[in-house]
């Protein structure tokens, strides 16, 4: 019983080993036979009443770089193409059970795929590379093309640095109409099995389509989202800190003599900070970055604070005999710091009371009171404007 089992097992091994027993002579003969009458300049379609179907699979390796200013996306990718060549067919048993053969790309017909929205020269993918083509005994043929692709990508940096960009790559069989070759997709998504993530951009989604035009188009749509942590720490946090610091100028007493110096220092710091971060913010005008618009508005607000600070200082040192207009009197009366003292006159001997008059009934407003009122008023206005600007930015980018 054990001997019969051993014999059966050895017999099975012999059958399995004979399945791939082709020799070098078999492969040479197969190579010569299938290429003897092959015309690589002709589309290998067995029925020209319908287009040759070429199925494509897009493999994304990595996102090399994305330049928003130049509107250029550079990726490392590959494309596998599958089609049936009507000229190739053989019986595997006649060639040592050889079911496929690998030949150089230059010896057989392959589809000429071109990236239509390339930023460089329009040239076939894989040009100049020594590629190999796999031919199966039933005529199914496969070639894999690899390339560093640079494509044009329209950008929208309005929500920078919380923006997302959608880029398209359009491939076509160059010089061949859709009636001759039809490009199809293996699936409606790309292959990410060999994808290496980018540190600056995250791949959010992808889709593969075949638009209907005069030419057969193979279209890849990639949606990228910017990694915003770096810009949040380097740009947005200092910007908010400057915005909080700026109105504090109005808390300093005029006698300290540092109000104008602090206001001008904050204004210059804003300007220097903007010149430092402008290299990080993409320079585009259509549309312009909302963050850059908010920063420019904040600089204008800082300039207004510096001007008002100088004006308040000039009011503080005015003579008390200088005439004061109604608006300044109102600000000095309603917005000045501290509490007023109510003066009450004593009762008359005949028991009649004089009317009690508060400070607001008969009071002498000094220029110091006006300066205090302007300080309080401007602090409320500038902090309100700052809160509105910051909230408007974060609400807009969240929509």
C-alpha positions in Angstrom: 0.0 0.0 0.0 2.8 2.4 0.9 4.7 1.5 -2.3 1.6 2.3 -4.5 1.3 5.6 -2.7 4.9 6.5 -3.3 4.7 5.5 -7.0 1.6 7.6 -7.5 3.3 10.6 -5.8 6.4 10.3 -8.0 4.2 10.0 -11.1 2.3 13.2 -10.1 5.6 15.0 -9.7 6.7 13.9 -13.1 3.5 15.2 -14.7 3.8 18.6 -12.9 7.5 19.0 -13.8 6.8 18.3 -17.4 4.2 21.1 -17.5 7.0 23.7 -17.8 9.6 21.6 -19.6 10.3 24.1 -22.5 13.9 24.5 -23.4 15.8 27.4 -24.9 15.4 25.8 -28.3 11.6 25.8 -27.8 11.6 29.4 -26.9 13.8 30.4 -29.8 11.5 28.5 -32.2 8.5 30.2 -30.6 10.1 33.6 -30.9 10.9 33.1 -34.5 7.5 31.7 -35.5 5.3 34.4 -33.9 7.5 37.3 -35.2 8.1 35.9 -38.7 5.1 37.7 -40.3 4.4 40.3 -37.6 4.0 43.9 -38.8 4.5 46.1 -35.7 3.5 49.2 -37.6 -0.1 47.9 -38.0 -2.8 47.9 -35.3 -3.2 44.2 -34.5 -7.0 44.2 -34.7 -8.6 40.9 -35.9 -11.8 42.8 -36.8 -11.4 46.4 -38.1 -15.1 46.9 -38.1 -14.8 47.7 -34.4 -12.0 49.4 -32.5 -9.2 47.5 -30.7 -9.9 47.6 -27.0 -6.9 48.5 -24.8 -7.5 48.1 -21.1 -5.4 50.3 -18.8 -4.5 50.1 -15.1 -2.9 53.2 -13.5 -0.4 52.6 -10.7 0.5 55.7 -8.6 3.8 55.3 -6.8 4.2 58.7 -5.1 3.4 62.4 -5.4 6.9 63.9 -6.0 5.9 67.6 -5.7 3.1 70.0 -6.3 3.9 73.6 -7.2 0.9 75.8 -6.7 2.4 78.9 -8.3 3.4 77.1 -11.5 0.3 75.0 -11.2 2.3 71.9 -11.8 1.8 68.4 -10.4 4.7 65.9 -10.6 4.1 62.2 -9.8 5.9 58.9 -10.3 3.4 56.5 -11.9 3.1 53.5 -14.1 0.5 52.3 -16.6 -0.2 48.6 -17.5 -1.8 48.1 -20.9 -3.7 44.9 -21.9 -5.0 44.0 -25.3 -5.5 41.0 -27.6 -3.1 40.8 -30.6 -4.8 39.0 -33.5 -1.5 37.9 -35.0 -0.3 36.0 -31.9 -1.6 32.5 -31.2 0.0 29.1 -30.7 -0.4 25.7 -29.2 1.6 25.5 -26.0 2.3 21.7 -26.4 4.2 22.4 -29.7 6.7 24.5 -27.8 7.4 22.6 -24.6 4.1 23.8 -23.0 5.3 27.4 -23.2 2.2 29.5 -22.5 3.8 32.9 -22.8 6.9 34.6 -24.1 8.6 37.9 -23.2 9.9 40.0 -26.1 11.3 43.6 -26.4 8.9 46.4 -27.0 10.6 47.4 -30.1 9.7 44.1 -31.9 5.9 44.3 -31.5 3.1 46.8 -31.7 2.3 48.7 -28.5 -0.2 51.6 -28.0 1.4 55.0 -28.1 0.1 56.7 -24.9 0.7 60.4 -24.4 -0.1 62.7 -21.5 -2.2 65.4 -23.1 -1.9 68.0 -20.3 1.8 67.6 -19.9 3.9 70.7 -19.0 6.8 69.4 -21.0 7.2 67.8 -24.4 4.4 65.7 -25.7 6.1 62.3 -26.1 5.0 58.7 -25.8 5.2 57.2 -22.3 8.3 55.0 -21.8 10.1 56.5 -24.8 13.8 55.6 -24.6 13.3 52.9 -22.0 14.0 49.3 -22.7 10.6 47.8 -22.0 9.4 44.2 -22.3 6.1 42.9 -23.6 4.5 39.7 -22.4 2.6 37.7 -25.0 0.3 34.8 -24.0 -0.6 31.9 -26.3 -4.1 33.1 -26.8 -2.9 36.5 -28.1 -3.5 38.5 -24.9 -0.6 41.0 -24.6 0.6 43.1 -21.7 3.1 46.0 -21.4 3.9 48.1 -18.4 5.0 51.7 -18.8 6.7 53.8 -16.0 7.4 57.5 -16.1 7.8 60.7 -14.0 4.8 62.6 -15.1 4.4 66.4 -14.9 1.0 67.7 -15.6 -0.8 71.1 -15.6 -3.1 71.5 -12.6 -5.3 74.5 -12.0 -5.1 75.5 -8.4 -7.5 77.4 -6.0 -5.6 78.6 -2.9 -8.5 80.7 -1.5 -8.7 78.5 1.6 -4.9 78.2 2.1 -3.5 76.4 4.2 -6.7 74.3 4.6 -7.2 73.9 0.8 -7.7 70.9 -1.4 -6.7 70.7 -5.0 -8.1 68.5 -7.8 -5.7 67.6 -10.6 -6.5 65.7 -13.8 -4.2 63.6 -16.0 -5.5 62.9 -19.5 -4.0 60.1 -21.6 -4.7 59.3 -25.3 -3.5 57.0 -28.0 -1.6 59.7 -29.9 -2.7 60.1 -33.6 -5.3 57.4 -33.5 -9.0 58.1 -33.5 -11.6 56.4 -31.2 -12.9 54.4 -34.1 -9.5 52.5 -34.2 -8.5 52.2 -30.6 -10.7 52.4 -27.5 -9.1 52.9 -24.1 -10.8 51.3 -21.2 -10.2 51.2 -17.5 -9.7 48.1 -15.4 -11.7 49.8 -12.6 -13.0 53.2 -11.7 -10.0 53.8 -9.2 -6.3 53.6 -9.5 -3.9 51.1 -8.0 -2.3 52.3 -4.7 -0.6 49.0 -3.7 2.8 50.6 -4.2 1.9 54.2 -3.2 4.3 56.1 -0.9 2.5 59.1 0.9 3.8 62.6 0.5 4.6 64.7 3.6 2.9 67.9 2.3 -0.1 66.5 0.5 -2.6 63.8 1.3 -4.4 61.8 -1.4 -8.0 62.1 -0.5 -9.7 60.5 -3.4 -9.2 59.3 -7.0 -11.4 58.4 -9.9 -10.9 57.0 -13.4 -13.1 57.9 -16.3 -13.2 57.6 -20.1 -14.6 60.8 -21.6 -16.3 60.5 -25.0 -14.5 62.6 -27.6 -13.1 62.2 -31.1 -10.1 60.5 -29.5 -10.3 57.8 -26.9 -9.3 59.4 -23.6 -8.1 57.8 -20.3 -8.6 60.3 -17.5 -7.3 60.2 -14.0 -8.7 62.7 -11.4 -6.7 63.1 -8.1 -7.9 65.1 -5.1 -5.1 66.3 -2.8 -5.4 67.9 0.6 -2.7 70.1 2.0 -1.1 69.1 5.4 -1.8 72.3 7.3 0.0 71.7 10.6 3.2 73.5 9.6 1.4 76.6 8.3 -0.9 76.7 11.4 2.1 76.9 13.7 4.3 79.1 11.6 1.8 81.5 10.1 -1.7 81.5 11.7 -0.7 81.3 15.4 1.7 84.3 15.2 -0.9 86.2 13.2 -3.5 85.7 15.9 -1.0 86.6 18.6 -0.1 89.9 16.9 -3.9 90.6 16.5 -4.4 90.2 20.3 -1.3 92.3 21.1 -2.1 95.3 18.9 -5.0 96.9 20.7 -3.3 96.6 24.1 -1.5 99.9 23.1 -4.6 101.7 24.5 -4.1 100.3 28.0 -0.7 102.1 28.4 -0.9 105.5 30.1 0.1 108.4 27.9 2.6 109.6 30.6 4.6 106.4 30.1 5.7 107.7 26.7 5.8 104.2 25.2 2.4 104.1 23.4 3.6 105.4 20.1 6.7 103.3 20.2 4.7 100.1 20.9 2.2 100.9 18.1 4.9 101.5 15.6 6.8 98.4 16.7 3.7 96.2 16.3 3.1 97.7 12.8 6.7 97.1 11.7 6.5 93.6 13.2 3.4 92.9 11.1 5.2 94.1 8.0 8.3 92.1 8.6 6.2 89.0 9.5 4.2 89.4 6.2 7.5 89.6 4.2 8.7 86.4 5.9 5.6 84.3 5.3 4.9 85.5 1.8 7.3 82.9 0.5 5.1 80.2 2.2 1.9 81.6 0.9 1.3 80.8 -2.8 1.4 84.0 -4.9 -1.8 83.8 -7.0 -4.3 86.5 -7.8 -7.2 84.4 -9.1 -8.4 83.8 -6.5 -6.2 85.4 -3.9 -5.5 83.6 -0.6 -8.1 84.6 2.1 -5.4 84.4 4.7 -3.3 87.0 2.9 -6.4 89.3 2.6 -7.0 89.0 6.3 -3.3 89.7 7.1 -3.4 92.8 4.9 -6.6 94.0 6.6 -4.9 93.5 10.0 -1.9 95.6 8.9 -4.3 98.4 7.8 -6.0 98.1 11.3 -2.6 98.3 12.9 -1.8 101.4 10.9 -5.1 103.0 12.0 -4.2 102.2 15.7 -0.8 103.9 15.3 -2.5 107.0 13.8 -5.1 107.2 16.5 -2.4 106.7 19.2 -0.5 109.7 17.9 -3.7 111.7 17.8 -4.7 110.8 21.4 -1.2 111.7 22.6 -1.6 115.2 21.0 -5.0 115.7 22.7 -3.5 114.7 26.0 -1.1 117.6 26.0 -3.6 120.3 24.9 -4.3 123.3 27.0 -7.5 123.1 29.0 -8.6 126.4 27.6 -8.7 124.9 24.1 -12.2 124.6 22.8 -13.6 121.0 22.7 -16.2 119.9 20.2 -19.4 118.1 21.1 -18.2 114.6 19.9 -15.1 114.7 22.0 -17.1 115.9 25.0 -19.5 113.0 24.5 -16.6 110.5 24.3 -15.0 112.0 27.3 -18.2 111.9 29.3 -19.4 108.4 28.3 -16.3 106.4 27.7 -13.8 107.6 30.3 -12.2 105.3 32.8 -13.2 105.2 36.5 -16.3 106.3 38.3 -17.6 109.8 38.7 -18.2 111.4 42.2 -21.7 112.7 42.8 -21.7 116.0 44.6 -24.7 116.8 46.9 -25.4 120.3 48.2 -26.4 120.7 51.9 -30.0 121.5 52.9 -31.0 125.1 53.4 -32.1 126.5 56.8 -35.7 126.9 55.8 -35.9 123.1 55.2 -36.0 123.4 51.4 -33.7 121.0 49.5 -31.7 122.0 46.6 -31.9 119.5 43.8 -29.1 116.9 43.8 -27.0 117.2 40.7 -24.9 114.4 39.4 -21.7 114.6 37.7 -23.4 114.3 34.4 -25.6 117.3 35.1 -22.8 119.8 35.5 -19.3 118.6 35.0 -16.1 120.0 33.5 -14.6 117.6 30.9 -10.9 117.7 30.7 -8.7 116.6 27.8 -7.4 113.7 29.9 -11.0 112.5 30.2 -11.3 112.7 26.4 -8.1 110.6 26.0 -9.4 108.0 28.4 -12.7 107.8 26.5 -10.9 107.5 23.2 -8.7 104.7 24.6 -11.7 102.7 25.8 -13.6 103.3 22.6 -10.8 102.3 20.3 -9.9 99.2 22.3 -13.5 98.0 22.0 -13.6 98.8 18.2 -10.2 97.3 17.4 -10.8 94.1 19.4 -14.3 93.8 17.8 -12.7 94.2 14.3 -10.0 91.6 15.1 -12.6 89.1 16.3 -14.7 89.6 13.2 -11.7 89.2 10.9 -10.5 86.0 12.6 -14.0 84.5 12.9 -14.8 85.3 9.3 -11.6 83.5 8.2 -12.3 80.3 10.1 -16.0 80.3 9.2 -15.1 80.7 5.5 -12.5 78.0 5.3 -14.9 75.6 7.1 -17.6 76.0 4.6 
